[in-house]
């Protein structure tokens, strides 16, 4: 299990309103967990210094 961090932004998408740390077996599992927590707000999923995913205005965009 690897540690992941989810940053959930305010409704304007400017300020981190909530941060959640959790373990997951892989990126796909972490994405599914994060999608359940973020609602439709902007969010970023990280593993260490590697950005896994970015969600903007309810949509999903894969990060590099």
PDB file of N, CA, C, O and CB in Angstrom:
ATOM      1  N   UNK A   1       0.845  -1.178   0.000  1.00  0.00           N
ATOM      2  CA  UNK A   1       0.000   0.000   0.000  1.00  0.00           C
ATOM      3  C   UNK A   1       0.893   1.245   0.000  1.00  0.00           C
ATOM      4  O   UNK A   1       1.876   1.332   0.735  1.00  0.00           O
ATOM      5  CB  UNK A   1      -0.963  -0.004   1.226  1.00  0.00           C
ATOM      6  N   UNK A   2       0.523   2.180  -0.831  1.00  0.00           N
ATOM      7  CA  UNK A   2       1.273   3.435  -0.929  1.00  0.00           C
ATOM      8  C   UNK A   2       0.438   4.586  -0.386  1.00  0.00           C
ATOM      9  O   UNK A   2      -0.790   4.558  -0.468  1.00  0.00           O
ATOM     10  CB  UNK A   2       1.689   3.714  -2.391  1.00  0.00           C
ATOM     11  N   UNK A   3       1.101   5.600   0.167  1.00  0.00           N
ATOM     12  CA  UNK A   3       0.354   6.752   0.694  1.00  0.00           C
ATOM     13  C   UNK A   3      -0.023   7.732  -0.425  1.00  0.00           C
ATOM     14  O   UNK A   3       0.787   8.022  -1.305  1.00  0.00           O
ATOM     15  CB  UNK A   3       1.186   7.478   1.772  1.00  0.00           C
ATOM     16  N   UNK A   4      -1.243   8.230  -0.381  1.00  0.00           N
ATOM     17  CA  UNK A   4      -1.746   9.230  -1.333  1.00  0.00           C
ATOM     18  C   UNK A   4      -2.307  10.391  -0.540  1.00  0.00           C
ATOM     19  O   UNK A   4      -2.692  10.242   0.619  1.00  0.00           O
ATOM     20  CB  UNK A   4      -2.835   8.625  -2.289  1.00  0.00           C
ATOM     21  N   UNK A   5      -2.351  11.571  -1.188  1.00  0.00           N
ATOM     22  CA  UNK A   5      -2.954  12.755  -0.581  1.00  0.00           C
ATOM     23  C   UNK A   5      -3.930  13.375  -1.574  1.00  0.00           C
ATOM     24  O   UNK A   5      -3.614  13.542  -2.752  1.00  0.00           O
ATOM     25  CB  UNK A   5      -1.864  13.787  -0.156  1.00  0.00           C
ATOM     26  N   UNK A   6      -5.096  13.706  -1.092  1.00  0.00           N
ATOM     27  CA  UNK A   6      -6.118  14.364  -1.898  1.00  0.00           C
ATOM     28  C   UNK A   6      -6.303  15.774  -1.359  1.00  0.00           C
ATOM     29  O   UNK A   6      -6.565  15.963  -0.172  1.00  0.00           O
ATOM     30  CB  UNK A   6      -7.467  13.568  -1.879  1.00  0.00           C
ATOM     31  N   UNK A   7      -6.166  16.756  -2.232  1.00  0.00           N
ATOM     32  CA  UNK A   7      -6.396  18.152  -1.878  1.00  0.00           C
ATOM     33  C   UNK A   7      -7.700  18.588  -2.529  1.00  0.00           C
ATOM     34  O   UNK A   7      -7.842  18.520  -3.750  1.00  0.00           O
ATOM     35  CB  UNK A   7      -5.203  19.066  -2.327  1.00  0.00           C
ATOM     36  N   UNK A   8      -8.655  19.038  -1.715  1.00  0.00           N
ATOM     37  CA  UNK A   8      -9.957  19.491  -2.209  1.00  0.00           C
ATOM     38  C   UNK A   8     -10.011  21.007  -2.022  1.00  0.00           C
ATOM     39  O   UNK A   8      -9.773  21.522  -0.929  1.00  0.00           O
ATOM     40  CB  UNK A   8     -11.154  18.771  -1.454  1.00  0.00           C
ATOM     41  N   UNK A   9     -10.325  21.702  -3.101  1.00  0.00           N
ATOM     42  CA  UNK A   9     -10.302  23.157  -3.108  1.00  0.00           C
ATOM     43  C   UNK A   9     -11.670  23.751  -2.787  1.00  0.00           C
ATOM     44  O   UNK A   9     -12.691  23.066  -2.834  1.00  0.00           O
ATOM     45  CB  UNK A   9      -9.824  23.661  -4.452  1.00  0.00           C
ATOM     46  N   UNK A  10     -11.665  25.049  -2.457  1.00  0.00           N
ATOM     47  CA  UNK A  10     -12.917  25.755  -2.210  1.00  0.00           C
ATOM     48  C   UNK A  10     -13.724  25.865  -3.511  1.00  0.00           C
ATOM     49  O   UNK A  10     -13.257  25.445  -4.570  1.00  0.00           O
ATOM     50  CB  UNK A  10     -12.641  27.162  -1.619  1.00  0.00           C
ATOM     51  N   UNK A  11     -14.911  26.419  -3.429  1.00  0.00           N
ATOM     52  CA  UNK A  11     -15.789  26.464  -4.604  1.00  0.00           C
ATOM     53  C   UNK A  11     -15.251  27.335  -5.721  1.00  0.00           C
ATOM     54  O   UNK A  11     -15.717  27.238  -6.856  1.00  0.00           O
ATOM     55  CB  UNK A  11     -17.145  26.958  -4.208  1.00  0.00           C
ATOM     56  N   UNK A  12     -14.272  28.191  -5.419  1.00  0.00           N
ATOM     57  CA  UNK A  12     -13.651  29.016  -6.453  1.00  0.00           C
ATOM     58  C   UNK A  12     -12.424  28.338  -7.058  1.00  0.00           C
ATOM     59  O   UNK A  12     -11.875  28.813  -8.052  1.00  0.00           O
ATOM     60  CB  UNK A  12     -13.263  30.371  -5.879  1.00  0.00           C
ATOM     61  N   UNK A  13     -11.996  27.229  -6.456  1.00  0.00           N
ATOM     62  CA  UNK A  13     -10.855  26.480  -6.954  1.00  0.00           C
ATOM     63  C   UNK A  13      -9.516  27.125  -6.673  1.00  0.00           C
ATOM     64  O   UNK A  13      -8.542  26.855  -7.376  1.00  0.00           O
ATOM     65  CB  UNK A  13     -10.995  26.280  -8.403  1.00  0.00           C
ATOM     66  N   UNK A  14      -9.445  27.976  -5.658  1.00  0.00           N
ATOM     67  CA  UNK A  14      -8.213  28.719  -5.367  1.00  0.00           C
ATOM     68  C   UNK A  14      -7.491  28.259  -4.105  1.00  0.00           C
ATOM     69  O   UNK A  14      -6.261  28.239  -4.062  1.00  0.00           O
ATOM     70  CB  UNK A  14      -8.527  30.174  -5.242  1.00  0.00           C
ATOM     71  N   UNK A  15      -8.242  27.895  -3.093  1.00  0.00           N
ATOM     72  CA  UNK A  15      -7.664  27.594  -1.788  1.00  0.00           C
ATOM     73  C   UNK A  15      -7.995  26.159  -1.388  1.00  0.00           C
ATOM     74  O   UNK A  15      -9.129  25.705  -1.539  1.00  0.00           O
ATOM     75  CB  UNK A  15      -8.177  28.585  -0.721  1.00  0.00           C
ATOM     76  N   UNK A  16      -6.984  25.452  -0.876  1.00  0.00           N
ATOM     77  CA  UNK A  16      -7.227  24.094  -0.387  1.00  0.00           C
ATOM     78  C   UNK A  16      -8.096  24.203   0.855  1.00  0.00           C
ATOM     79  O   UNK A  16      -7.729  24.848   1.838  1.00  0.00           O
ATOM     80  CB  UNK A  16      -5.881  23.336  -0.077  1.00  0.00           C
ATOM     81  N   UNK A  17      -9.246  23.565   0.792  1.00  0.00           N
ATOM     82  CA  UNK A  17     -10.204  23.598   1.893  1.00  0.00           C
ATOM     83  C   UNK A  17     -10.086  22.351   2.774  1.00  0.00           C
ATOM     84  O   UNK A  17     -10.399  22.376   3.964  1.00  0.00           O
ATOM     85  CB  UNK A  17     -11.628  23.723   1.348  1.00  0.00           C
ATOM     86  N   UNK A  18      -9.627  21.265   2.153  1.00  0.00           N
ATOM     87  CA  UNK A  18      -9.539  19.993   2.877  1.00  0.00           C
ATOM     88  C   UNK A  18      -8.409  19.162   2.291  1.00  0.00           C
ATOM     89  O   UNK A  18      -8.181  19.172   1.082  1.00  0.00           O
ATOM     90  CB  UNK A  18     -10.884  19.213   2.811  1.00  0.00           C
ATOM     91  N   UNK A  19      -7.703  18.441   3.158  1.00  0.00           N
ATOM     92  CA  UNK A  19      -6.656  17.520   2.722  1.00  0.00           C
ATOM     93  C   UNK A  19      -6.907  16.174   3.377  1.00  0.00           C
ATOM     94  O   UNK A  19      -7.138  16.089   4.583  1.00  0.00           O
ATOM     95  CB  UNK A  19      -5.232  18.060   3.075  1.00  0.00           C
ATOM     96  N   UNK A  20      -6.859  15.123   2.568  1.00  0.00           N
ATOM     97  CA  UNK A  20      -7.043  13.770   3.091  1.00  0.00           C
ATOM     98  C   UNK A  20      -5.860  12.905   2.673  1.00  0.00           C
ATOM     99  O   UNK A  20      -5.463  12.902   1.508  1.00  0.00           O
ATOM    100  CB  UNK A  20      -8.380  13.152   2.589  1.00  0.00           C
ATOM    101  N   UNK A  21      -5.310  12.184   3.617  1.00  0.00           N
ATOM    102  CA  UNK A  21      -4.231  11.231   3.360  1.00  0.00           C
ATOM    103  C   UNK A  21      -4.790   9.833   3.562  1.00  0.00           C
ATOM    104  O   UNK A  21      -5.538   9.576   4.504  1.00  0.00           O
ATOM    105  CB  UNK A  21      -2.996  11.488   4.294  1.00  0.00           C
ATOM    106  N   UNK A  22      -4.411   8.928   2.655  1.00  0.00           N
ATOM    107  CA  UNK A  22      -4.928   7.567   2.746  1.00  0.00           C
ATOM    108  C   UNK A  22      -4.016   6.614   1.980  1.00  0.00           C
ATOM    109  O   UNK A  22      -3.327   7.034   1.051  1.00  0.00           O
ATOM    110  CB  UNK A  22      -6.374   7.491   2.201  1.00  0.00           C
ATOM    111  N   UNK A  23      -4.003   5.331   2.362  1.00  0.00           N
ATOM    112  CA  UNK A  23      -3.228   4.338   1.627  1.00  0.00           C
ATOM    113  C   UNK A  23      -4.088   3.716   0.522  1.00  0.00           C
ATOM    114  O   UNK A  23      -5.306   3.603   0.661  1.00  0.00           O
ATOM    115  CB  UNK A  23      -2.697   3.243   2.584  1.00  0.00           C
ATOM    116  N   UNK A  24      -3.447   3.319  -0.562  1.00  0.00           N
ATOM    117  CA  UNK A  24      -4.132   2.608  -1.647  1.00  0.00           C
ATOM    118  C   UNK A  24      -3.141   1.672  -2.321  1.00  0.00           C
ATOM    119  O   UNK A  24      -1.934   1.916  -2.311  1.00  0.00           O
ATOM    120  CB  UNK A  24      -4.744   3.607  -2.684  1.00  0.00           C
ATOM    121  N   UNK A  25      -3.653   0.613  -2.897  1.00  0.00           N
ATOM    122  CA  UNK A  25      -2.816  -0.397  -3.544  1.00  0.00           C
ATOM    123  C   UNK A  25      -2.180   0.114  -4.828  1.00  0.00           C
ATOM    124  O   UNK A  25      -1.067  -0.285  -5.171  1.00  0.00           O
ATOM    125  CB  UNK A  25      -3.632  -1.634  -3.841  1.00  0.00           C
ATOM    126  N   UNK A  26      -2.881   1.000  -5.544  1.00  0.00           N
ATOM    127  CA  UNK A  26      -2.372   1.511  -6.814  1.00  0.00           C
ATOM    128  C   UNK A  26      -3.105   2.811  -7.173  1.00  0.00           C
ATOM    129  O   UNK A  26      -4.030   3.228  -6.476  1.00  0.00           O
ATOM    130  CB  UNK A  26      -2.542   0.450  -7.946  1.00  0.00           C
ATOM    131  N   UNK A  27      -2.671   3.444  -8.276  1.00  0.00           N
ATOM    132  CA  UNK A  27      -3.261   4.716  -8.698  1.00  0.00           C
ATOM    133  C   UNK A  27      -4.750   4.586  -8.994  1.00  0.00           C
ATOM    134  O   UNK A  27      -5.534   5.453  -8.608  1.00  0.00           O
ATOM    135  CB  UNK A  27      -2.539   5.245  -9.927  1.00  0.00           C
ATOM    136  N   UNK A  28      -5.139   3.535  -9.660  1.00  0.00           N
ATOM    137  CA  UNK A  28      -6.553   3.351 -10.028  1.00  0.00           C
ATOM    138  C   UNK A  28      -7.446   3.299  -8.778  1.00  0.00           C
ATOM    139  O   UNK A  28      -8.507   3.922  -8.739  1.00  0.00           O
ATOM    140  CB  UNK A  28      -6.727   2.052 -10.859  1.00  0.00           C
ATOM    141  N   UNK A  29      -7.013   2.567  -7.784  1.00  0.00           N
ATOM    142  CA  UNK A  29      -7.771   2.477  -6.534  1.00  0.00           C
ATOM    143  C   UNK A  29      -7.822   3.833  -5.840  1.00  0.00           C
ATOM    144  O   UNK A  29      -8.871   4.237  -5.339  1.00  0.00           O
ATOM    145  CB  UNK A  29      -7.150   1.423  -5.597  1.00  0.00           C
ATOM    146  N   UNK A  30      -6.696   4.532  -5.811  1.00  0.00           N
ATOM    147  CA  UNK A  30      -6.655   5.852  -5.185  1.00  0.00           C
ATOM    148  C   UNK A  30      -7.591   6.828  -5.893  1.00  0.00           C
ATOM    149  O   UNK A  30      -8.243   7.637  -5.233  1.00  0.00           O
ATOM    150  CB  UNK A  30      -5.226   6.398  -5.191  1.00  0.00           C
ATOM    151  N   UNK A  31      -7.668   6.770  -7.205  1.00  0.00           N
ATOM    152  CA  UNK A  31      -8.561   7.635  -7.975  1.00  0.00           C
ATOM    153  C   UNK A  31     -10.012   7.354  -7.608  1.00  0.00           C
ATOM    154  O   UNK A  31     -10.795   8.286  -7.422  1.00  0.00           O
ATOM    155  CB  UNK A  31      -8.344   7.436  -9.489  1.00  0.00           C
ATOM    156  N   UNK A  32     -10.374   6.094  -7.503  1.00  0.00           N
ATOM    157  CA  UNK A  32     -11.752   5.737  -7.144  1.00  0.00           C
ATOM    158  C   UNK A  32     -12.110   6.232  -5.741  1.00  0.00           C
ATOM    159  O   UNK A  32     -13.209   6.742  -5.524  1.00  0.00           O
ATOM    160  CB  UNK A  32     -11.945   4.215  -7.227  1.00  0.00           C
ATOM    161  N   UNK A  33     -11.193   6.084  -4.801  1.00  0.00           N
ATOM    162  CA  UNK A  33     -11.430   6.567  -3.442  1.00  0.00           C
ATOM    163  C   UNK A  33     -11.595   8.083  -3.456  1.00  0.00           C
ATOM    164  O   UNK A  33     -12.527   8.618  -2.855  1.00  0.00           O
ATOM    165  CB  UNK A  33     -10.270   6.155  -2.499  1.00  0.00           C
ATOM    166  N   UNK A  34     -10.696   8.764  -4.140  1.00  0.00           N
ATOM    167  CA  UNK A  34     -10.727  10.231  -4.197  1.00  0.00           C
ATOM    168  C   UNK A  34     -12.010  10.748  -4.849  1.00  0.00           C
ATOM    169  O   UNK A  34     -12.569  11.748  -4.400  1.00  0.00           O
ATOM    170  CB  UNK A  34      -9.513  10.753  -4.965  1.00  0.00           C
ATOM    171  N   UNK A  35     -12.472  10.085  -5.887  1.00  0.00           N
ATOM    172  CA  UNK A  35     -13.699  10.522  -6.551  1.00  0.00           C
ATOM    173  C   UNK A  35     -14.897  10.478  -5.611  1.00  0.00           C
ATOM    174  O   UNK A  35     -15.818  11.284  -5.744  1.00  0.00           O
ATOM    175  CB  UNK A  35     -13.970   9.659  -7.774  1.00  0.00           C
ATOM    176  N   UNK A  36     -14.893   9.564  -4.683  1.00  0.00           N
ATOM    177  CA  UNK A  36     -15.978   9.478  -3.715  1.00  0.00           C
ATOM    178  C   UNK A  36     -15.957  10.592  -2.683  1.00  0.00           C
ATOM    179  O   UNK A  36     -16.993  10.906  -2.098  1.00  0.00           O
ATOM    180  CB  UNK A  36     -15.924   8.162  -3.020  1.00  0.00           C
ATOM    181  N   UNK A  37     -14.800  11.194  -2.450  1.00  0.00           N
ATOM    182  CA  UNK A  37     -14.672  12.243  -1.444  1.00  0.00           C
ATOM    183  C   UNK A  37     -14.816  13.652  -1.993  1.00  0.00           C
ATOM    184  O   UNK A  37     -15.247  14.543  -1.261  1.00  0.00           O
ATOM    185  CB  UNK A  37     -13.360  12.120  -0.767  1.00  0.00           C
ATOM    186  N   UNK A  38     -14.478  13.884  -3.228  1.00  0.00           N
ATOM    187  CA  UNK A  38     -14.318  15.255  -3.701  1.00  0.00           C
ATOM    188  C   UNK A  38     -15.606  15.942  -4.123  1.00  0.00           C
ATOM    189  O   UNK A  38     -15.594  17.164  -4.271  1.00  0.00           O
ATOM    190  CB  UNK A  38     -13.384  15.268  -4.835  1.00  0.00           C
ATOM    191  N   UNK A  39     -16.704  15.250  -4.324  1.00  0.00           N
ATOM    192  CA  UNK A  39     -17.946  15.816  -4.853  1.00  0.00           C
ATOM    193  C   UNK A  39     -17.658  16.372  -6.243  1.00  0.00           C
ATOM    194  O   UNK A  39     -17.025  15.694  -7.052  1.00  0.00           O
ATOM    195  CB  UNK A  39     -18.521  16.931  -3.905  1.00  0.00           C
ATOM    196  N   UNK A  40     -18.105  17.586  -6.536  1.00  0.00           N
ATOM    197  CA  UNK A  40     -17.863  18.180  -7.853  1.00  0.00           C
ATOM    198  C   UNK A  40     -16.826  19.300  -7.775  1.00  0.00           C
ATOM    199  O   UNK A  40     -16.663  20.067  -8.723  1.00  0.00           O
ATOM    200  CB  UNK A  40     -19.173  18.718  -8.442  1.00  0.00           C
ATOM    201  N   UNK A  41     -16.138  19.388  -6.662  1.00  0.00           N
ATOM    202  CA  UNK A  41     -15.160  20.460  -6.484  1.00  0.00           C
ATOM    203  C   UNK A  41     -13.836  20.138  -7.168  1.00  0.00           C
ATOM    204  O   UNK A  41     -13.540  18.981  -7.464  1.00  0.00           O
ATOM    205  CB  UNK A  41     -14.926  20.715  -5.004  1.00  0.00           C
ATOM    206  N   UNK A  42     -13.045  21.183  -7.413  1.00  0.00           N
ATOM    207  CA  UNK A  42     -11.702  20.990  -7.935  1.00  0.00           C
ATOM    208  C   UNK A  42     -10.893  20.211  -6.905  1.00  0.00           C
ATOM    209  O   UNK A  42     -10.992  20.465  -5.704  1.00  0.00           O
ATOM    210  CB  UNK A  42     -11.024  22.353  -8.270  1.00  0.00           C
ATOM    211  N   UNK A  43     -10.100  19.269  -7.380  1.00  0.00           N
ATOM    212  CA  UNK A  43      -9.276  18.469  -6.477  1.00  0.00           C
ATOM    213  C   UNK A  43      -8.022  18.004  -7.201  1.00  0.00           C
ATOM    214  O   UNK A  43      -7.990  17.921  -8.429  1.00  0.00           O
ATOM    215  CB  UNK A  43     -10.069  17.259  -5.933  1.00  0.00           C
ATOM    216  N   UNK A  44      -6.997  17.704  -6.426  1.00  0.00           N
ATOM    217  CA  UNK A  44      -5.747  17.157  -6.946  1.00  0.00           C
ATOM    218  C   UNK A  44      -5.365  15.951  -6.105  1.00  0.00           C
ATOM    219  O   UNK A  44      -5.456  15.985  -4.878  1.00  0.00           O
ATOM    220  CB  UNK A  44      -4.609  18.226  -6.940  1.00  0.00           C
ATOM    221  N   UNK A  45      -4.940  14.891  -6.770  1.00  0.00           N
ATOM    222  CA  UNK A  45      -4.488  13.673  -6.095  1.00  0.00           C
ATOM    223  C   UNK A  45      -2.987  13.529  -6.311  1.00  0.00           C
ATOM    224  O   UNK A  45      -2.497  13.594  -7.438  1.00  0.00           O
ATOM    225  CB  UNK A  45      -5.253  12.412  -6.622  1.00  0.00           C
ATOM    226  N   UNK A  46      -2.270  13.332  -5.211  1.00  0.00           N
ATOM    227  CA  UNK A  46      -0.811  13.229  -5.249  1.00  0.00           C
ATOM    228  C   UNK A  46      -0.344  11.964  -4.545  1.00  0.00           C
ATOM    229  O   UNK A  46      -0.977  11.475  -3.608  1.00  0.00           O
ATOM    230  CB  UNK A  46      -0.163  14.464  -4.603  1.00  0.00           C
ATOM    231  N   UNK A  47       0.789  11.446  -5.028  1.00  0.00           N
ATOM    232  CA  UNK A  47       1.524  10.395  -4.330  1.00  0.00           C
ATOM    233  C   UNK A  47       2.955  10.911  -4.222  1.00  0.00           C
ATOM    234  O   UNK A  47       3.694  10.922  -5.207  1.00  0.00           O
ATOM    235  CB  UNK A  47       1.444   8.982  -5.089  1.00  0.00           C
ATOM    236  N   UNK A  48       3.336  11.331  -3.043  1.00  0.00           N
ATOM    237  CA  UNK A  48       4.640  11.975  -2.874  1.00  0.00           C
ATOM    238  C   UNK A  48       4.676  13.256  -3.690  1.00  0.00           C
ATOM    239  O   UNK A  48       3.806  14.114  -3.540  1.00  0.00           O
ATOM    240  CB  UNK A  48       5.793  11.024  -3.297  1.00  0.00           C
ATOM    241  N   UNK A  49       5.687  13.394  -4.561  1.00  0.00           N
ATOM    242  CA  UNK A  49       5.771  14.583  -5.404  1.00  0.00           C
ATOM    243  C   UNK A  49       5.220  14.340  -6.811  1.00  0.00           C
ATOM    244  O   UNK A  49       5.449  15.141  -7.717  1.00  0.00           O
ATOM    245  CB  UNK A  49       7.210  15.049  -5.493  1.00  0.00           C
ATOM    246  N   UNK A  50       4.501  13.243  -6.989  1.00  0.00           N
ATOM    247  CA  UNK A  50       3.936  12.879  -8.301  1.00  0.00           C
ATOM    248  C   UNK A  50       2.435  13.173  -8.307  1.00  0.00           C
ATOM    249  O   UNK A  50       1.673  12.618  -7.516  1.00  0.00           O
ATOM    250  CB  UNK A  50       4.200  11.368  -8.627  1.00  0.00           C
ATOM    251  N   UNK A  51       2.035  14.054  -9.213  1.00  0.00           N
ATOM    252  CA  UNK A  51       0.615  14.364  -9.342  1.00  0.00           C
ATOM    253  C   UNK A  51      -0.051  13.260 -10.171  1.00  0.00           C
ATOM    254  O   UNK A  51       0.359  12.976 -11.296  1.00  0.00           O
ATOM    255  CB  UNK A  51       0.402  15.771 -10.001  1.00  0.00           C
ATOM    256  N   UNK A  52      -1.073  12.655  -9.596  1.00  0.00           N
ATOM    257  CA  UNK A  52      -1.748  11.523 -10.219  1.00  0.00           C
ATOM    258  C   UNK A  52      -2.927  11.987 -11.059  1.00  0.00           C
ATOM    259  O   UNK A  52      -3.116  11.520 -12.182  1.00  0.00           O
ATOM    260  CB  UNK A  52      -2.216  10.531  -9.160  1.00  0.00           C
ATOM    261  N   UNK A  53      -3.719  12.902 -10.518  1.00  0.00           N
ATOM    262  CA  UNK A  53      -4.984  13.285 -11.161  1.00  0.00           C
ATOM    263  C   UNK A  53      -5.368  14.702 -10.776  1.00  0.00           C
ATOM    264  O   UNK A  53      -5.042  15.171  -9.686  1.00  0.00           O
ATOM    265  CB  UNK A  53      -6.112  12.309 -10.775  1.00  0.00           C
ATOM    266  N   UNK A  54      -6.068  15.384 -11.687  1.00  0.00           N
ATOM    267  CA  UNK A  54      -6.636  16.702 -11.417  1.00  0.00           C
ATOM    268  C   UNK A  54      -8.084  16.676 -11.870  1.00  0.00           C
ATOM    269  O   UNK A  54      -8.387  16.252 -12.985  1.00  0.00           O
ATOM    270  CB  UNK A  54      -5.832  17.841 -12.140  1.00  0.00           C
ATOM    271  N   UNK A  55      -8.970  17.126 -11.010  1.00  0.00           N
ATOM    272  CA  UNK A  55     -10.389  17.256 -11.366  1.00  0.00           C
ATOM    273  C   UNK A  55     -10.722  18.737 -11.373  1.00  0.00           C
ATOM    274  O   UNK A  55     -10.376  19.460 -10.439  1.00  0.00           O
ATOM    275  CB  UNK A  55     -11.321  16.466 -10.366  1.00  0.00           C
ATOM    276  N   UNK A  56     -11.390  19.188 -12.418  1.00  0.00           N
ATOM    277  CA  UNK A  56     -11.765  20.594 -12.525  1.00  0.00           C
ATOM    278  C   UNK A  56     -13.256  20.676 -12.833  1.00  0.00           C
ATOM    279  O   UNK A  56     -13.725  20.087 -13.807  1.00  0.00           O
ATOM    280  CB  UNK A  56     -10.926  21.324 -13.622  1.00  0.00           C
ATOM    281  N   UNK A  57     -13.995  21.401 -12.009  1.00  0.00           N
ATOM    282  CA  UNK A  57     -15.435  21.652 -12.231  1.00  0.00           C
ATOM    283  C   UNK A  57     -16.223  20.390 -12.561  1.00  0.00           C
ATOM    284  O   UNK A  57     -17.027  20.379 -13.492  1.00  0.00           O
ATOM    285  CB  UNK A  57     -15.615  22.651 -13.352  1.00  0.00           C
ATOM    286  N   UNK A  58     -15.991  19.346 -11.805  1.00  0.00           N
ATOM    287  CA  UNK A  58     -16.756  18.119 -11.985  1.00  0.00           C
ATOM    288  C   UNK A  58     -16.229  17.177 -13.043  1.00  0.00           C
ATOM    289  O   UNK A  58     -16.673  16.031 -13.119  1.00  0.00           O
ATOM    290  CB  UNK A  58     -18.134  18.460 -12.312  1.00  0.00           C
ATOM    291  N   UNK A  59     -15.277  17.634 -13.878  1.00  0.00           N
ATOM    292  CA  UNK A  59     -14.722  16.759 -14.904  1.00  0.00           C
ATOM    293  C   UNK A  59     -13.386  16.201 -14.434  1.00  0.00           C
ATOM    294  O   UNK A  59     -12.846  16.633 -13.416  1.00  0.00           O
ATOM    295  CB  UNK A  59     -14.557  17.515 -16.242  1.00  0.00           C
ATOM    296  N   UNK A  60     -12.862  15.246 -15.176  1.00  0.00           N
ATOM    297  CA  UNK A  60     -11.606  14.621 -14.808  1.00  0.00           C
ATOM    298  C   UNK A  60     -10.601  14.821 -15.926  1.00  0.00           C
ATOM    299  O   UNK A  60     -10.926  14.644 -17.100  1.00  0.00           O
ATOM    300  CB  UNK A  60     -11.801  13.125 -14.508  1.00  0.00           C
ATOM    301  N   UNK A  61      -9.382  15.189 -15.565  1.00  0.00           N
ATOM    302  CA  UNK A  61      -8.315  15.351 -16.529  1.00  0.00           C
ATOM    303  C   UNK A  61      -7.107  14.578 -16.030  1.00  0.00           C
ATOM    304  O   UNK A  61      -6.667  14.786 -14.899  1.00  0.00           O
ATOM    305  CB  UNK A  61      -7.975  16.850 -16.752  1.00  0.00           C
ATOM    306  N   UNK A  62      -6.574  13.709 -16.836  1.00  0.00           N
ATOM    307  CA  UNK A  62      -5.418  12.905 -16.463  1.00  0.00           C
ATOM    308  C   UNK A  62      -4.165  13.783 -16.465  1.00  0.00           C
ATOM    309  O   UNK A  62      -3.901  14.508 -17.425  1.00  0.00           O
ATOM    310  CB  UNK A  62      -5.248  11.701 -17.428  1.00  0.00           C
ATOM    311  N   UNK A  63      -3.406  13.705 -15.384  1.00  0.00           N
ATOM    312  CA  UNK A  63      -2.154  14.450 -15.283  1.00  0.00           C
ATOM    313  C   UNK A  63      -1.018  13.653 -15.907  1.00  0.00           C
ATOM    314  O   UNK A  63      -1.115  12.440 -16.091  1.00  0.00           O
ATOM    315  CB  UNK A  63      -1.832  14.783 -13.815  1.00  0.00           C
ATOM    316  N   UNK A  64       0.030  14.342 -16.219  1.00  0.00           N
ATOM    317  CA  UNK A  64       1.217  13.697 -16.799  1.00  0.00           C
ATOM    318  C   UNK A  64       2.022  13.043 -15.699  1.00  0.00           C
ATOM    319  O   UNK A  64       3.063  12.443 -15.970  1.00  0.00           O
ATOM    320  CB  UNK A  64       2.091  14.718 -17.572  1.00  0.00           C
TER     321      UNK A  64
END
